Amino acid sequence: MSVPPEITQRDLRHRSREIMDAVQGGQSFTVTRDGHPIGQLVPLRRRRRFVTRQEFAAMSRTAPGLDPDTFRSDQDAMADTHSDDPYDR
């Protein structure tokens, strides 16, 4: 993993549009003040909401197998076995 380039607080103030465009494009920066690192600008990770049918099928082919009985027993072991009625306990 590469080390993000350093920019001074003054650079950030004077070139904010250019720097923010770079961050939006995936670039990270370490911000410095008086030669000392004080923070990082990093792009936010965007989550994809839609997966195509072909992508889902490809991911499913490499997924581990699932034993329904084992899955059910795991769920039962983790489930709250108490009634929702507080007076029924």
Secondary structure, 3 states (H helix, E strand, C coil): CCCCCEEEHHHHHHCHHHHHHHHHCCCCEEEEECCEEEEEECCCCCCCCCCCHHHHHHHHHCCCCCCHHHHHHHHHHHCCCCCCCHHHC
